[in-house]
Amino acid sequence: MGDDNSDEEFHDALPLHDDLKPPATAKEMTDAEAIQDAARAIALCFNNKFNEAEELLKPWSHVSMYHALGYSTLMFLQAVMTFENEAITTAIGSVKNTLKICEKLV
């Protein structure tokens, strides 16, 4: 407790990188870019920008396992927080989609 570490810097979330633009199609996306998108979506969530995270992940959620997992996680969180039937149905569908994409890769 006696140590004075006033020069330490703590962050709650990753910084947002507005310069990261996804490619035009999912076929052009590499695994590294998909992981980068997923990390950006996590940062957006931690910064209470859920709609932006969803917009980033949803277009590629039927092709990329990283986008699918991120999107289904967002939908699951929304369903748990709202208990709305529509949100629960969307979450179930997105989790099934994620499983289907992952099974293709095995």
Stockholm file with secondary structure:
# STOCKHOLM 1.0

chainA/1-106         MGDDNSDEEFHDALPLHDDLKPPATAKEMTDAEAIQDAARAIALCFNNKFNEAEELLKPWSHVSMYHALGYSTLMFLQAVMTFENEAITTAIGSVKNTLKICEKLV
#=GR chainA/1-106 SS CCCCCTTCCCCSSCCCCTTCCCCSSGGGCCHHHHHHHHHHHHHHHHTTCHHHHHHHHGGGTTTCHHHHHHHHHHHHHHHHHHCCHHHHHHHHHHHHHHHHHHHHHC
#=GC SS_cons         CCCCCTTCCCCSSCCCCTTCCCCSSGGGCCHHHHHHHHHHHHHHHHTTCHHHHHHHHGGGTTTCHHHHHHHHHHHHHHHHHHCCHHHHHHHHHHHHHHHHHHHHHC
//
